[in-house]
Amino acid sequence: MEDNLTDLIIGEFTHTVFRSESYMVSRFSTEDDNITVTGPAFDYEKGQKYLLTGNYVDHPRYGFQFSILTIERYLPDKRDDIISFLAGKTFKGIGKKAAEKIYDHFGDDTLQILKDDPSKIAETSLSEKQYQSIIDGFSSLSDPENDTLFYLASNGFNNLEAQKIFNRFKLATVEVGKDNPFRFYNDVYGISFDKVKNYASKIEFSDQELKYKEAFLIYLMNDYTFRTGNTYIERDVLESILMNYGGMDIFLSAYERALGNGYLTIEEDQIYLTQDHTDEHLIASFLKRFPDDLVLDDDLIEENIAICEKQLSIVYDDKQKEAIRCFFRKGISIIIGGPGTGKTTIVKTMVSIFRECFAFSNLIVAAPTGRAAKRINEICGCESKTIHSLLKWNKETNIFSFNEENPLLYDALIIDEFSMVDNSLFASLLRASSRIKKICIIGDNNQLPSIRPGDLLSDLIASEMFTCTKLEYNYRQRSGNEIISLANDIIRNDVDLKRYNNDIKFYDVRKDTFDLISLIREDLDNGFTLDDIQILSPMYKGEWGIDNLNLLLQNTFNPGGFAKKEKKVGQFIFRVDDKILQLKNRPNDDVYNGDIGILEDIDEKEKCLTVDYDNTIVFYQFDDLSDIALAYAMSVHKAQGSEYPIVYFIINRNNIRMLNRKLIYTAISRAKNKLVIIGESSLFMNGLANLLKKRQTGLMEKLENETD
């Protein structure tokens, strides 16, 4: 097999043809021709010459290109070019005569010598101003940040990852990487273990190194806590996992090293990732010490509740009134209840009374999803944001602008859909809440817990340290809504599918003859739109999995055609008018994980997609399409925090291991008007009998033990 020969060209950067987060197509002018150059995204300087190494590629669609491996600024090495370079705009005050004098002293190596050590210019008889001009000029030519970013890009990291790594280690990045590449994984948020392992392989860093084992141990811990939702792992469980990789003895030194370096923390037999341990302590300490300030007199509370009832033409039940009273009596209060129990109506009244009675104080409502925040804003008419937006999250650095040093300037905080909030996010919110005097937590404790580690709502309720009001009367059920009846029956563990015949339809795939597309067409004929209809499935693969369902519905309701713009990405195709699901938080664009939009345009020339998220327009470069997916079908977790007029919930033998009472409850409670369950009745009932195992966390113990 022949070795791939590396070519070298010297070219002047002229312009960018295309650029994404990690990839770039540029044009360079060489002595012989203009050439297209491809490679990692990089900040080239227009008019600057560069020395590029790489390989010529004959692309079947785009033609002859040069794919770069390394890059560095090109410095002339011939007399006339050197003199012209020194007399140029980079070096103010250096004319042709001074440039000739410098060349005569150093010769053809002038520029390389001065680049390596500009102070050598002192060997020539230049004026003080000219001397400083040479020092400043070569300093400006040196761009260590760009050099470092290109080094990372050349070794497999995309532009965003490279920037994250550089933000952490600055100019020591290359040195850190060569000493211990796995610090890029251990110390930098959002860098995958596999990518760092590939980098380590490129620089011939041995897998047997202690530093590798330390990082692999941290990787296993991250994987375990994410899969289970536990905030710690018991030592015997860790030992059993390590048996698959040679046993604890082989990892003992790495384990001790991880403890010594502060990546892991031990609490009795509980082993934590240190950040998870820190977050638990902070949550417990903050909540335990939270004062009961900003309270209202009981008579004033009752008077204002009556006023709000009159204004809204409603009568609150006893539990709703108690929830409102607790908000104004206590520093921290909790309200729990299922859909239809009036949680949002209560928020509207709490906001109204707060504004009336605390005219010089301000209140904010936060939620984990964009849809939940928007719904609060529309119904309650108050300021509401996602938690990430409220804290001004920086996606590149995973740092929140608001923190201990820069606290939020609010007096009261209401957090909606709290079952979705994980320990890490809540800890970040509390770090920025030193000025806040009142916190109200609202959620449904029967829903699924957060994706990431922690079981906050359950832990705070179980601790019995905070006043918790449980809303029980359901106002939607009063109008005969069967979906609410089913939700309540699930909570009471008293489900009989024969009771539901109107708002709920159950199709048993073993007995019933039905066609999913025909059912959806019937909904559309009845005046609903595809935006009103959401299919939920616990799994991605298989005939009834999310991927296949998305393709089926797309091809049926938004098929390709002669005039239909589309973009193929892997096995999927995005078409104009598709329902699009946002998969990651993009705070700069004000769209968040779980938001749904419509694909408005595909621009092949600009290589981007345009998606409309309810009048928020977001552009996606073709290289960033991993941030979105088709949204005709989605997972139950992605739908959490949202409601839809019609929900189709898929139950299949392939996803039986994932079925549990909380998942089923969360899925069916997403539906407002109509629920269609497709599957086997026995699987549905077995799933309801499967109780989700309580997550292992240390929060309750820390709440009890934190000293006042």
N, C-alpha and C positions, 0 to 999 in steps of 0.2 A: 504494500500500500504506500502510495506516494505521500510525502509530507505536504501539508498546505503551506505554500510559500507566502511570506508576508511582503506586501508591496509598500512602497513609501512614496508619498507625493508632498509637494510644497504648494499650497494654494492660499489664495486670499478669499476670506469669507465675504460673500456679496449679499445674500438674503436667505431667509427661511421659507421653505416651501410648505412644510407642515410640521406642527409640533403638538405633542400630547404630554401627558404626565411623565412618560418614561421614554418616549421615542421621538426622533427628529429627522426630518429630511431637509437638507440644505443645499445651496449652490455655492461652489467655490470656483474661482478663476485661477488657472494655472498658466504656465508659459505656453503650453501647447493648445489648451482648450478650456472650455467651461465644463465642469463635471458635477453630477449629483452625488451628494455624500449622505449616507444613512448611518445612524448609530444612536447612542444614548442622548437624551435631551441635555443640552449644554448651552450656557450663555456665551455665545461667540461675540467678538467685538468686530463690528463692521469695518472693513478696510484693513484689518490685521491679517498678516500672513501666519499660517499654522503649518507645522510639520505633522502630517497624518500618517499613521501606519495602519494597514488593514489588507483587505482583499477586494479585487474587482469581481463584481457579480453581474451576470446577465439575467435580469429579472424578466420573467415571461410577459408581464403586463407593463412594467414601467421602464424596461430597457436597461442600458448599461449604467451601473452604479458602483460607488466605492463604499464598502462597508468598513467603518473604522474600528480599530482595536485600541489605539492610544492616540493622544493628542498633546501637543505642546506648542507654545508660541515659537515662531521661527525668527531667529535673529540672523541678519545678513553676515556673510563671512568673506566678502570681497571688498576691496578698498573703496571704490566709488559708492557702492551700496551702503557701506558702513558710514561713510562721511555724510551721505544724504540722509541716513537714518538719524544720526546724531544732530544734524542741523534742522531736523523736522520739528513739528509742533509739540512733540512730547517733551523736548528739552528747551524750555524758554531761555533765551539769552545765549544759546550756543549757536554761533554762526558757522559759516563754512570754514573760516580760518581756524577757529577753536577746534572744530571737528577734525581738521587735518592734523593739527598739533596732537590731539589725543590719539589718532590713528598712527601717526609716526612713532609714538611712544610704545603702543601696545601691539601694533601690527594686525594681522588677520584675525587674531583671537580677541580683539578689543571688546566686543560686545559680550562674549561669554565670560571674560575676566571681570568686567564691571557688573555683569548680572550676578555673578557669584559673590563679589565683594566690591560694592560701589565706592567704598572708602579709599580704594586704590587710586582713585582719581587725584588724590592728594599728591601723587608722584609727579603730576604735571603742573606747570605754572599757570593755573587758571585763577581768575578772580574769585573772591568769596561767593559772589552771586552765582557765577558759573559752576563753581564747585557744588553749591547747594542744589542747583538745577539738575545736575547729574545724579545726585543722591535721590532727589524727589522723583525724577523721571524713572529711574530703574525700580524704585519702590512701587510706583504706580503700575509698572509693567508686570511686577510680580503679583499674582492673584492666587494666593494659597488656597482660598476657599474654593474657587473654581477648579483648581488642580485636584483638590481633595474630592470634590463632588464627582469629577470625571473619573477619578480612580475608583470610586465606589460604583459608578455607573458601568465602568468597564469590567467590573467583577460581579455583575449580575443583579445589582440593586436598582430598582427604578428610581425616578427622580424624587418622588415623595419619600421613599425609604432613605435615599441618600441624604436628603435634607434633614430628616429626623435624626439620623446618626450623627451628622455634622453638628446639629443643634445641641446634641448631648456632649460630644467630645471635642468640638471645635478643631483647632489645628493639630491636636494630638490624635486625630482619628486614625490616620494610617499607622502610627506607632502602636496605638491601642489594638488595632486590628491584627497586626502581626504578632503582638505579644499574647493576646487572647481574643481571637475573633468572636468567641461566644459571649463576650460582653455586649456585642451588638444585640444579642437576643436577651441577655439577662437584664440589661440596663435601659433598653429603648423600647417604648411601647409600639406595638404594631409591626415588629419585624419577626418574620416566621423563623422557627427553628431550622426547618429544611433549607431555607435560603442561606442562612448563616453557615450551615453545614456544608453547602455547596461552595461557598466562599472559602471556608477553611480547607476544603479539598484542593481548591485552586492554588492556595499558597502553601500546600503540602503540610498542613497542620494535622498531626496524628490524631486519629479517633481515640487512641488509647490514653491520650493525655488526661491528667486529672481535671484540667479545665473543661474538657469536653464532657466528662462524666458529671461534673457539677452542673453544667448547663442542661444535660439530658435529664438529670434528676429534677431540676426546676421545670423543665418541659413536661415531665410526667405529672408533677404536682399541678401545673396549670391545666393539663388535660383532665385530671381527676376532678378538680374543683368545678371546672366548666361542665363536665358530664353530669355530675351529681348535684351540683348546686350547694354542696357543703362548703363551709369556709375553712375547714381543716381536714386533715386525714389522721386517723389513728395509726400509731406506729406499726401495729401488727398488720394492718391493711396495706401500708406502704411496703412492708417486708414481703407480703404475698405478691404484690405487683412486681417487685424487683426480682422475684424468683424467675420471672420470664426473661430476665436479662443477666442471669448469673448469680443472683442472690445479694443480700444486704452486705455481706462481707466485702464483695467487690466494690460496692459503692460507699463503704464506710468512710474512707478518707474524703470522698467527694461530699458526702453528707456533712461531715465536720467542717469542711472548707466552706460550704454554703451557709452553715450557721455562723462561722467566723466572719464571713463577708457580709452578713446581714440580709441574705436573701431568704432565709428560713428562720422561724422563731418557734421555740418549744414552750408549751404550757401543759405541764404534766405529761401525759402520753399523747397530747394533741399537737400535731405538727402543722404549722401555718406557713403559707407564703407571707412574708413579713408585712407586705402592704395590706393584706386581708386582716391580719392581726391588728395593725395600726388603725384600720377603718373601724373595726368592732369596738376598740377601746374609745376612739373618738366619739362614736355614736352614743355609747353608754354614758360617757362622761358628760357630753353636751346635754343630753336629755335629762340626766339625773340632776344636773345643776340648773336646769332652765327655770327661771323665776315665774311666778304668777303675777306678772305686771299687766298693765293696760286692761283692767277689769271694769265692768259696768255694775252699777247698783241693780239689784234684782227688780225693783219697781220700774226702773228705766228700761230694762230688758223686756218686761211684760208689756209695757206701754208701746214699745216699738214693734214688738211682734204683732200686736193688735192692729197697728197702723199698716204694716205690710200686708196682713191678711185682707184688710179692707181694700188696699190699693190693687192687690193681685186677684181679688175676688176668690180667695181660697180660704179653707179652714185647716190649719195644721193639726195633725193628730198629736197625741201626748209625746210619742217618741221623737217626732220632728221638733216639737217645741223644746224637749229636753236637750236635743243636739245643739240647737241654737243657744240655749242658756249656757251649756258647757263651754261653747266657744268663747263667750264673753266673760265667763267666770274663771276659766283656767288658762294657764299659759300654753299647755299642750292638751289637745283634745283629739279624739278619734271618732269617726263616724263610719259605720260599716252597713252595707245593705246591697241587695241585688238590684238588677235593672227594674225600673218602675216603682222604686220605693221613695222617690222624690229627693234623691241626693242633690241633683243640680238645682232644683227649686229652693232647697235649703241654702245652698251657696248664694243664690240670688238675694235671699233675705239677709243673710249674714253680711254680704257686701253692702247692701242698702243701709242696714243699721250701723255698720262700721263707719260709713261715710257721714252719716247723720250725727253720730255721737263722738267721733274722733276726727273732727274736721281738719285738724292740722297733722294728721298721720296718714300714711298711705299703705295700701294693701296690694298684694300681687297673688295671682293664682298660677301655679305651675303644674305641668303634667308631663309624663314621660313621652307622649306622642304628640305630633302636630295636630292630628285630628281632634284629640281630646281637648287640647288647648284652644283650638278654634271654636269648638262647640261651646265651651265655657264662655268665651268672648261673645259669641252670638246670642246666647240665652241670657247671660247675666249682665252683659254690657260693661264688663270690667276688664282691666288689663290682665292678660293671660299669655303665658309663653311656655314653650317646652323648657325643661330644666336645663338642657344643654344651651339653648339660646339665652336663657336668663343669666347663666353663669359665663356666657361668651366663651364657649369651648373652641380651642384652636385644634383643628383636626390634625395638623402636621406635628404638633408637639404633644398632643393630649394634655394640654395645660388649660385650666380655666382662668380667665382674666380676673374674675371675682374670687377672692380667697381670704385668708386671715388678714393679709396686709391691705386688701382692697375689698372691704365687705359690701354687701348689698345695702342699698339705702332705702330699705322698706321697714315698716313697723310690724306688719302682719303678713303671714305666709300661709296660703292654703294649697295643699298638695293633693291633686286628684289622681285617680287610677293608681293608687299607691301600691297595689299588689304587684305591679310591674317594676317597681323601683328596687334596684339591687343595692347592696351594702356600699359598694364603691361610689356610686352616684350620690347616694344619700349623704355619705361622709363628705363628699365634695361640696354638696349643698350646705351642709351644716358648717363647714369651714368658713363659708362666706356669710354666715347668718348671725354674727356676733351682735349686730344692732337690732335684730328682730326680737320682738317682745311677745309674739303670739304665733303659734303654729297649730294648724288644724290638718289632720291626716284623714283622707277620705278614700275608701276602697271597698272591694268586695272580697272578703277572705275565702270565698268558695272558688274563686278563679285560680288559674295557674299562678305559681310564684314567678319571680323574675327569671330571665334567661341566665343571667350571671349569678355568681354565688350570693347566698343570703336568703332569708325567709322573713323579711322585715315585718310585714303586717302581722303575720302569725306570731312572731316573737313578741312584738310590742303589746298585742292583745293578751297573750298568755302571761306576760309579766305582771299584769294587774296593777301596774304602777301609774297608768294613765287612764283618765275617764274615757270610757268607750261606750258610745250609744249605738245600739243595734236597731236599725229601722226594719220593721217587720211587715207593716201593712203595705200591700202592693196596689197602686192605683191603676196600673194597666190591667191587672187581673180583675178589677171591678167591672171592666168593660168586657169581660169574658175572653181575655187573651190566653189561649192555650199554651203559648210558649212560656209565659210567666208561670202558669200552673205547673208545667213540666219542670221548670227550674226549681220551683219550690218543692216539688215532689222529690227531685234529686237530693236536695238538701235534707229532706226528712227521710230519705231512703225508702220511699213509698211510690215506686213507679210502676204503672200498668199501662202499656202502650195502647190498650183498647179504649182508654179514656179520651184519646185525642183523635179527632176526626175532621176538624175544620181548619184551624191555622197550621196544624202539623200533619204532614203526610209521611208515611213510612212505607218504603218499597223494599221488600225482602228479595234480594237478588236470587234466592233459591226458588221462590214461589211465584213472584209477580213478573208479568211481562211489561216492560216499560222501556222507553227510549229517552235518555237524558236530554238530547237535543230537542225532541218533541215537547218535553216538559218545559224547557226554557222558552221555546217559541210560543207556547201557550201563555207564559208570563208576559212576554213581549206584546202579544196580541191583546192582553188585558191592560195595556197602558204603561207597563214598567219598562225600564231601559236596562241595558247591560250594566250601567253604573249602579243600578238598584240591586243587582243580583250578584252574590258572591259565593263561589264554591270553596269549601274548606276541606282539606284532607290532611291527615297526620303525616303522610309520607310523600316523598318526591318520585320514587320509582314505581314501576308496575303499571298495569292497565288503568287502575283508578288512582294513580299517583298524580301529584301536582304537575309534573313535566308533561305527561301525556295528555292530561285534561286541558292544559293550556294550549297545546298544539291542536287538539280537537276543536275547542271553542274558537280559536283564532281562525282556523281554516274554514269553519262554518259561518261565523258571523263577521269576519273581516278577511275574506280570501284575497289572494294575490290576483293581480290583473295587469293588463297592458299599461295602464296609467297609474298604477299603485306603486308608490315609492317604498322600497324595503331594503333592509340591511341584514345580511346573514352573519350570525355570530355563533360559531360552533354548530350545534344541532338546532339552534333556534333562529327564527327570523323575526326581526322587528319591522312592523309595517305602520305606515301612517294610519291613525285612528285606533291603534291598539290601546288597550288598558295597560298601563305601566305601573309597576310596583317599585318604589324606592327601597333599596336594601341597606343603605348605610346613611348615617347622619351626615348631612352637608350643610352645616350652619351658615356658611357664607352665602348659600343659595336659599336659605330658609326652607329647606325640605329635610324630612327626617325619615328614619327607618319606619316603614309601614305606610307611608303616604302613597296615595294612588293618583295618577294623572293620565292624561291622554297624549299620545304621540302626535304632535302637530306637523312636524316636517323632518325630512332627511335630506341633508345637503352634502352631496358627494364632493363638490368642489371644496367646501370648507371642512369636509370630513367630520360632520357633527350631526347630532340628533337634537330636536327641540321638543321638550315635553311641557305640557301645561298642567300644573298642579293647582287647579281651582284659581286661576288668574296669577299664579306665581310661575313665571316662565324660567325654565332651567335648560342650559345647553350642555350636551355631553359630547366630548370628543370621541371618535370611534375607539380610541384606546382606553376609554373609561367606561365601557358598556358593562363591565362586571358589576357596576353600582346599581344596575336596574334589571328587572325581569318582567315577563308577562304577568298580568294580574287577574286574569280571568279566574284562576284558581290559586290559592295560597295556603300556607300553613295556619293552624289555629293560633300559634304564637304571634305570627305577623298580624293577624286580625284583632288581637287583643287590644282593647282601648277604642275599638270602632264598633259601630252598629250599621246594619244594612236592612233595607225593607224585606229582602228575601235571602235566605241562606240555604244552600245545599251542603249537607254534611255527609261526607263519605266514610263509611266504615267497611273495612276489608280484612280478610284473613291475613294479608301481608302486613297489616299494621296493628295486629291484635296485641302485640307486646307493648305498644305505645299507648293503648287505650287505658284510661283511668278516669275516676269520677270527676276530678277537677278539669281534665282536658275536655271531657264531654260537656260538662256544665259550661265551660268557657265558650265552646263552639256553639251550643244551642242558644246561649244568651246573647249572641251577636245578632240574632234575627229579631226584627221588630214586628213584622206583619205576617210573615209566612216562613215556615221551616220545613224543609224536605230532607228526610234522613234516608240515605241509600245504603243498604248493607244487609246484614243478617240480624234479626231481632235477638238471637241468642248471644251474638258478639256484643251487641249494645248493652244487654243486661249484665253480661260478664264484665264488661268494662266498668259499669257503674259499681260493681262489687269490688273492683280493684282500687284500693285506696292508695293515693300517692304517698310514698314513704316520707315521713317528716325529715326535712333536711337537718344535718348536723351543724349547728352553729353554737357559738359561745356567747351570743349577745345577752341572753337572759341572765346567765351567770355573772356576766360583767355588770349588768344593770344592778344586780343584787349586791355585788361586792365593791362597786365604785364608792369611795369615801366621799362624804358630803363636804 
